[in-house]
Amino acid sequence: MAKSSRVAGQGHGDTVQPARASGGMDRGTPPVPHRPTFVGSGLVSPWYRRVGPVTVMLLVVAYAALWLVARPAGVPTGTFWGQLLGAQSVLLLSMGLVLVSTLPWVERWFDGIDRAAIWHRRLAIIGMVLLVVHMMTATNPAGTALGKTLAQVGAIGLIALVVWSVLPRWRSLLPPKLHWLPDRAARLRAVALLRKLVGGYERWRGFHRLTGVFVAAGFVHGLLDATTFGSPVLRWSYVAIAGTGLAFYIYRELLARRFMALHDYQVDRVTRVGEGLVEISLRPLGRPLEYAPGQFAMVYLEARDGWHRHPFTMTSAPGEDAIRFTIKALGDWTGAIGDLVEPGMPAVVGGPHGRFTHGKGTGHQVWVAGGVGVTPFLSWLRSLDQHPVHAEVDLFYTSAEDPVPYTKEIQAIAARHNEVSVHIVRSAVDGRLSATRILEEVSARPRDLSVFLCGPEPLVAAISDGLRDGGVPAGRFHREYFDWR
C-alpha cells in the first residue's frame, strides 16, 4: 500500500503525494512486537545503558555505608554528618570528572557521551547541594588557615560553575505558571549586561575546565581539616576517591588530545538553508571520519576571528565524499557562522560520538524533530539505502519557518521508501505539534511505539509527557541532547 507525505496546514484535504512502492511494510500488517537492540551493530542493549547510572548510585550508597561502619569515636554527631556530606560531595564531583573524560567505555556505559554529560551535570548539582549543607553543619574550630582558604576557593568556584550552567535553562526548571518571571527578567538591562559578560559557550567552557582545580582545593581542605580522618579507612578511601577523579581530570586536560582520533578537513561549501540556518560541508584532506548515521562530532573550525570548537551532528550519510553539518544561530559564534566561515578554511573533526540510532526502536517508530533538531534524522533519512530502518516510521518535523528547510528533500526520500511517512508541521501556520496530534495520525497502538526526539527542551518535554500519558511505555523514548551545560 502506498504511503503519503503530508504537509500540515492545507485544510482538511491535505496535499497527498503518492509514493512509489519500494517493498516497504504495508499499513495493514499486524503490529510488530518490541524488538531488542541489534547487538551486532556495536550498540548496547537496553539493560546495558543503565550500567553507568546504577554504578553511580551503588557507589554513593556503599560510600555512605563505609562511613557509618568506620565512624570514629568521639566525633560529635552533627560534625560527623556534616563531614560525611562533604565527603559525598567530593565523591559525586570526582565521578563527574570521570564522566567528562571522553573515554570510550564511559560513552558505552551511559549510552552516549551526551548522556554522560547530562549525568555529569546532575552529579555536580547534587554535589553542590550536599556541599552547601556541609558548610552549614560541619565545624572544626581548630581548622587550619590554609584549609579554610582552600574551602572558600573550592566552594565559590564550584557554586559559580553550577549557577552558570543552570542559568541558560532556568526557565525550563520552573513550572509553566512562573514562566513570566524569567521572561520579564530577560528584558532588564542588568540581565542583558550579565548575559553579555558571562554568556557564550566558549567562556563557560573555559571556566568549566577549572572544575578539577576547585575539586582539588576542596579535597585538600578535607585532608587538612576533617576531624573524622583519624580513621585510616575513611582517610584513605577519601584519598582514593578524590585521587581517581583528579587523575581523570589530568588525563582529559593534558593527555586526551594525544589519544583522540582527529581528522583533517577543509571547508568545501557554506550554504544558507533557512533563517539563521547554515549548512557547512567539509571535505577530507586525509583519512575521512567513519561514523554511523545520527552521530555527532567535535568540530574545530578556523574562522575569520580564530579557531572555534563545538559539537555538531552530522547530517550527511556515511560514505559521502564530504560530511555535512547544519548549524543554527543559537548564540556565541554560531550566530555569525555564515559570515565567519568560507570555503578553503581548515577544520579538524574528532569523534564520532553518540548512540542515537533507530536500531534501538520497535517495529513502529515515531521520529520527532523540532527546528534544527532535524539534523540526526536527516542523516538517518539520507542513509536509508545503506542503513535501512526495519520498521514503519512516522516523521513529525515541526519548524517556525515557512517554507520548512529540507522539506522537498525529505519528501523525495520518503517517496522512495514506502516505510516512511512524513508529517511537516509549520508551527507559525498550524500551531504547535502536540502528542495528541501524533497519536491521531499514527496507525499503530501507543504500546507498540518507540519514540525518537531531538529539538528544543520545551518541545521534547511536552511531547514526551503527552505520549507517555497516551500509553507509550516509558522505556521506549530515545533522545539526543542539545545542550551539555
N, C-alpha and C positions, 0 to 999 in steps of 0.2 A: 504494500500500500504506500503510495507516495506521501511524503510528509510535506509540511508547508513551512515557509519562513514568514513570520508576521512582523509588521511594523505597527506598533500601537498608535492610537490617536487618529485612525482613519474612519471613525464611526463604527457602527455595529458590523458593517461589512468590511472587515479588514482586508487589505490587499493581500492576496494569496499568490505565491509563485510556485507552481508545480515543480517538483524536483524529479530529476532522473532517478529511476530505480537503480540502486547500487548494491543490491544484495544485503541491505541492512535489515534490521528487525522490523517486523510488522506490528503496528499498534494493537492488533487483535490478539497477539500472543499472550499466554498467561504470564502473570508477574514472575520475574526471576528472583529466586531467593538470594539473601545476602551471601556474597562470596568472600572468602578470605583474601588477604593480600597475596599477590604473587611473590613468594619469597625469592624465586629465581631471578626476579628483576633487580635484585640488590636492595629492595625496600624492606621495611620492617613490618612485622605483623602487628595487629593492634595491641596485644599484650606487651610487646617489647617497647612500645613507645612510652609505657608507664614506668619503665625501669628507673629512669633518671629521677622523676618526681618521688617515687616510692623510696628510693635510696636516700634522698634528701630528708624525707620525713623520718625514716628509720634512724639516721644519724642524729637528728635532733633529739629524738626520744632516748636513744642509747646514751648520748652525752649527758642529758639531764639525769638519767638513772645512775650513771657513773658518779656524778656529783653527790647524789643522795646517799649512795653506798659509801663513798670515801670522805664524807663530811668530817672535817677535823673537829676535835673537841675544843670548847672554849670560844668559838666564834658566835657572836650574837645572831639570833635568828634573822633579824632584819638585814644585817650586814651580809649574812650568808646568801639569802635570796637575792639581794641586790647584786652581789658579785657573780652569782650563778647567771643572772640575766645578762650581765656584761660579757661573761664567757660565751653564752649562747649567741649573743650579738656578734662576737668575733667569729664564732663557728659559721653563722649564716653569711657574713660578709666574706669569709675565706672561701666558702663554697661558691659564692657569687664570682669571685676571682677565677675559680676553676671553670665556671660555665662560659666565660668570655675568652677562654684561651684559644678558641677556634680549632681545637684538636678534633680529628675525625670521630673518635669514639664518643665525644660529648654530643656531637650532632646526631650520632646514631642513637644514643640513649634517650635523647629528648625529642627525637623525630624531627630534626631540623635545627639549624643554627638560629633561626628566628625564634623558635620556641625556647631554646636555651637562653636567648637574650631576654625573653619575657620572664622566665623563671629567675634570671639574674636580677631583674628589676624587682620582682616580688620579694626575693630574699633580702635585697637591700632595704626595701621599705619596712619589712617586718623587723629586720635587724636594727634599724634606726629607732623604731618604736621601743624595742627592748633596751636600746642604749639610753633613751631618754628616761625610762623608768629606772635603769641602773644609776644614772646620775642623780636621781631624786632619792634613792634608797640606800645606796652603798656609801658608807662613810669610813674614813680612816684618818683620824686626827694626826697620826704620825706619818702621813704620806709625804713623799719626797717632793722637793720643789720641781725637779725635772719631770717627775711623773705627772704632777698637776699640769705643767705646761704642755706636755705631750697629750694629755687627755683633752685639753682645750683645743689644741690644733686638730686632733683627730675628729672630735665631735663637731666642731664648726665646719670643717671641710666636708665631712660625710653628710651633715644636715643640708649644707648648701647644694651638694650633688643631688640629693633626693628631691629637694624643693625644685631645683632646676629641671629635673626630669619630669616632675608631676605637673608643673605649670602649663606646658603646652596642651595638656589634656584634662585640666581640672574641670572644664565644663562637663565632660563626659562622666566625671565622678559624682556629679550632683544629680539629684532626681529632677525630672523634667520641669517640675513646678518652680524650681530655683534657677533655671537656665537664664532668667532675666538678669540675675546678679552678674555673671561673667560678661554677658552681652553689654550691660551698662558700663562695667569696669573697663571693657576694651576701648570705650570711647574717651576715657580720661587721658589727659596729656601725660600725666605721670606714668601711666601704664604703657603708653606708646613709647615714651622715652626709655623705660625699663626694657621693653621688648627690643628696642634698637640697640641698647647697650649689651644685653646678655642673650638676645635671640640669635638663632642660627646654629645649624648642626655642627659646623666646624669649631665654633667657640666652645660649645658644650662638649664636643668630643675631646678637645684639647684639655679641658679641665677634668673630664672624666678619666683621662689617662693618669691622673694623680690619685685615683682611688686606692691603689696599693700603698702609696705613701701615707695616706690618712689611716688605713688599717694598720700599717706598721707602727704608727705613733700610738694608736690605742693598744696594740699588742704589748709594746714596751712599757706603757703605763701600767698595764695589768701585772707584768712581771715585777715592777718596782714597788707597787703599792697594794696589791691584793693580799689580804691577811689570811685567805684560805689556802694559799700556796705553801703553807707549812706541810701540806700533804704532798709527798712526791708524785703520787698518782695524778692528782689534779694539776700539779705544775707541769709535768712532762706531757700529759695529754694535751694541755693548753698549748705548749710549745709545738707539739706535733701538728695540731690543727692549724694554727696560725702559720707555722713554717711551711706547710703544704700549700696553703693559699698564696703566700708570698712567693714561693718558688714558681708557681704557675704564672703569677703576675710578672716576675722577672723574665720567664720564658717568653711571654707574649710581647713584652716591650723590647727585649733585646735579641731574642733568638728566633722567634716565629718566622720573621721575614726570610731567614736563611733556609727554612724548610718549606716555605709556601710555594706552590706551583704558580708561577707568573708567566704570562704570555704577552708578547709584544704585538701591538696592533697599531693601525693608523686610521684616522677618521676618513671615511670614504664619502659619506653624504650626510647632510643635515637638512631634514625636511620638516616643515611645519604641517602638522596633520589636523590641527584644531586650535581653538583659542587657548593659548598657554600650553600647548601640547607639541612637543618636538620629538621626532624620531631620528636617532643617530645610528648610522651604520658604520661598523668597524671592520676593516679587512686585516687578516693576519699577516704579520711580517715574517713569521716563522711557523712553528708548530701551533696549530689552532687549538682553542679550548674545546674539550669534549664535555658535553653536558646532556642532560635529559630535558625533555620538554617541561616548561614550568619552573625550572630552576633559576636562581639569580646568581650574580657575580659581584665581586667587589671591583669597581671600575676606578682606575686612576686616569684622569683626563687632564692634559695640559691645555689650558685655555689662555686667553689673552692676558688674564690677570694672575696667571700662575697655575700650579697643579692643584687639582681637587680630587677628593676621594669620596665615593658614595656607593652604596649597594643599589643595583638596578636589576630588575627581572628581564631576562632575555625574552624577546617576543618572536624571534626567528625560530625556525625549525633546525634541529641538529642536521648537519650535513650541508647547509647552505654555504655559499662562498664567503659570506660575511655574517657577523652577528649583529642583531638589531636590538635597540633599547628604545622604548617610548617613555619620555620623561615629561612630567607635568611641573609647571612653575608653582611649587609649593612653598617657596621661601629659599633663603640662602642664595647660593649662586645659581641654583636651578631656575630662579626667576628670570635670569637673563641668559640662559644657556644657549639659546638660539643665536645670540649676538656674540657670545664669547668663544664659541667653538666653531671651527670651519674645517673643510676638507684639507688633509695633509698634516694635521696636528697629530702628535703621538699620543698613544694611550697604552696602558698596561692593565690587563684583566687577570684577576685572581679568582680561584674557585674551582669548580662551581659549588654552590651551597643550596640547601633546601630539599625538602622531600614532599613537596606539594604535587601530587600526581593522581590522575583519575584511576590508576590501578588499584587504589585503596577502596574504590566505590562498589556499590551494588549494581545489579543489572538495570536499575532505573536511577539516573543521576540528574540532579539539578545543579547547574552552574550559575552562580550569581555574581555579576561583575558590575561594580559601581565606578563610573568615570575611568580614571587611569588604572583602576583595578582590573581592567580587561586584559592587562599585559600577560599574565600567565596563561589565560585562556586563548589568547592569540597564538601563543607558542603551541598549545595543545591542538588547536584547530589546524594550524599550518603543518603539523606533524602527523595528521591522521593517516596519510598514506603509508608512512613508515611505522607509526606507533598507533595503531587503531584502538579505539575505545570499544570494549566488548560490553556495550550497554546501550540503552536508549537514553538520549541526552536532551534535556531542555535547557538551553542557554538563555538566561534573562540578563540583558545588558541595558543598564539604565544610565543616562547621562543628561546633564542640563543643556548640552549643546544641541543645536539643530542646524544642519544635519549632524547626526551622531557619528563621530570618527570611526572609520573602518567598516561602516555598515555594508557597503557594497561588497567588499572582500569577504566579510563573514558570511553574507548571504550566498555568495558564489561558492564558498567552501561547503556550506550546508547543502546546496543544491547537488553536490557530488556525493554527499554522504547521507544516505537515507535515514541513518540512525540519529541524526542531529536535527532538532527543531530550534529555531531562533526566535526570540521574542525581544524586539527592540522597544524600549520604553523611554520616550522623550519626556523627562520629568517636567520641563517647563510647559509642555502642552498637555501631557496625560496625567500629571500628578506623580506622586512618589510611588515607587514599586512597593508592594506590600506582600506579606506572607499569604494573605487571603487570596490575592490575585494569582500567586504562584500555584497554590493548591487547586484553584479553579481551572487553571489552564493545563495542568499536568494530568495525564491519564492514569498514572499509577497511584496506588494507595499510599498514604503517607508512611505507613510502617515499612514499605518496600523501598523507600527513597534513601539515597545518600546525597548530601548537600556539600558543595564546594563554594566557598565565598572569598572574594577579595574586593576590598573597597573601603570607603571611609568608615570609621568605627561606629557612628550612629546608625548607618545603613546595615552594617553587618550584625550589630546587636539587635536591631528591631526585627530583621528577617529571621535571625536565629531563634529569638524568643517566640515569634509568631509561628514558625514552623514546628518548633518543639511543642508548643501548646496545641498545634493542629494534629499531632500524632507522630511526627518524625522522631525516631529514637535518638536519645541524647548522644549516643556514641557514633552517630553517622554524620557528624558535622566536621568538616575539614576547612581550614582557612589559611591564608597567607597574611602575615602581619605587615602593615605599612611601616610603622614607627617602632624602632627598637628602644627609644629613650625611656 
